[in-house]
Amino acid sequence: MPVVLLDTEALSVLASPRERGASARRAQAILQAAALRNAPVRTSAAVLVEACRGQARDAAVARILNQGVDVLPVDRGTARVASRLLNEAILDSCSAIDAIVVATAIRLGGALIVTSDPDDLSTLAMDHPDVEIQPL
């Protein structure tokens, strides 16, 4: 199993499992499989912009992050790749964080992106076979 990369929705599902039912169970199963295979689980710092929205929510997100999810910074190279992806997919800046997540996966040499929103991510990753989109 490659690096597992959580997008905003995956992190939110894990942070609020009671509200998300089957999606939360699927996300937890992916994390358990990653742990069994010693696959790293990561997310982008940009994801936290969308995922953290207040004290109670922030605490739930922090709980997930503290379970071994590495938060990767967004550097200039990742930003440039994300910008190129948006341009090639003819998407506007509303998809910027999705593009950053896909760009992060590309810069890692590939990843399994876990998401509840596979459409835009699949569009952004379509020319990158090492980036796999796993819908919840």
C-alpha positions in Angstrom: 0.0 0.0 0.0 1.4 3.4 -0.9 1.2 6.5 1.2 -2.4 7.2 2.2 -3.3 10.9 1.8 -6.4 12.3 3.5 -8.3 15.1 1.9 -10.6 17.4 3.8 -13.6 15.2 3.6 -11.7 12.1 4.7 -10.3 13.9 7.7 -13.7 15.3 8.5 -15.3 11.9 8.3 -12.7 10.4 10.6 -13.1 13.4 13.1 -16.9 13.0 13.2 -17.6 9.3 12.8 -21.1 9.3 14.4 -22.3 11.8 11.8 -20.8 10.0 8.8 -21.8 6.3 9.4 -20.7 4.0 6.6 -18.1 6.5 5.2 -16.5 6.7 8.6 -16.3 2.9 8.8 -14.7 2.7 5.3 -12.2 5.5 6.3 -11.3 3.7 9.5 -10.8 0.4 7.6 -8.4 2.1 5.2 -6.4 3.5 8.2 -6.3 0.1 9.8 -5.1 -1.5 6.5 -2.4 1.2 6.3 -1.3 0.5 9.8 -1.0 -3.2 9.2 1.2 -2.5 6.1 3.2 0.2 7.8 2.0 2.6 5.1 2.4 6.3 6.2 -0.8 8.3 6.5 -0.5 12.0 5.7 -2.5 15.1 4.9 -1.7 18.5 3.5 -1.5 21.6 5.8 -4.0 23.2 3.3 -6.6 20.6 4.3 -6.6 22.0 7.8 -7.8 25.3 6.4 -11.1 23.6 5.5 -11.2 21.0 8.3 -10.7 23.2 11.3 -13.7 25.3 12.0 -14.0 25.9 15.7 -12.9 24.5 19.1 -15.0 21.3 19.2 -14.2 20.5 15.6 -10.6 21.4 15.9 -10.2 19.0 18.9 -11.7 16.2 16.9 -9.4 16.9 13.9 -6.4 17.1 16.3 -7.4 13.7 17.8 -7.1 12.1 14.3 -3.8 13.9 13.6 -2.4 12.8 16.9 -3.0 9.2 15.8 0.0 9.3 13.5 -1.2 11.4 10.6 1.7 13.6 9.3 0.8 17.1 8.2 2.9 18.1 5.1 3.6 21.7 4.4 2.7 23.4 1.1 5.9 24.6 -0.5 6.6 26.5 -3.7 7.0 23.4 -5.8 3.7 21.9 -4.6 2.0 25.2 -5.2 3.3 25.3 -8.8 2.2 21.7 -9.5 -1.3 22.5 -8.1 -1.5 25.6 -10.2 -0.6 23.6 -13.3 -3.2 21.0 -12.4 -5.9 23.6 -12.1 -5.0 25.1 -15.4 -4.9 21.8 -17.2 -8.2 20.7 -15.8 -9.8 24.1 -16.5 -10.9 24.4 -12.9 -11.0 27.7 -10.9 -9.5 28.5 -7.5 -12.5 26.9 -5.7 -10.7 23.6 -6.3 -7.3 24.9 -5.1 -7.2 22.7 -2.0 -8.1 19.6 -4.0 -5.3 20.6 -6.5 -2.9 20.9 -3.6 -3.8 17.5 -2.3 -3.2 15.9 -5.7 0.0 17.9 -6.2 1.2 16.6 -2.8 0.5 13.1 -4.0 2.4 13.7 -7.2 5.4 15.1 -5.3 5.4 12.1 -3.0 5.8 9.9 -6.0 2.2 8.6 -5.8 -0.4 8.1 -3.1 -3.8 6.7 -2.4 -6.0 9.8 -1.8 -9.0 9.0 0.4 -12.0 11.3 -0.3 -15.7 11.6 -0.2 -15.5 13.8 -3.3 -13.7 11.7 -6.0 -14.9 13.7 -9.1 -12.7 16.8 -9.0 -9.8 14.8 -7.5 -10.0 12.2 -10.3 -10.1 15.0 -12.9 -7.0 16.6 -11.4 -5.1 13.3 -11.1 -6.2 11.8 -14.5 -2.7 12.1 -16.1 -0.9 10.7 -13.0 -1.3 6.9 -12.7 0.6 6.7 -9.4 -2.1 8.8 -7.8 -5.1 6.6 -6.9 -8.4 8.1 -5.7 -10.2 6.0 -3.1 -13.9 7.1 -2.6 -15.5 6.7 0.8 
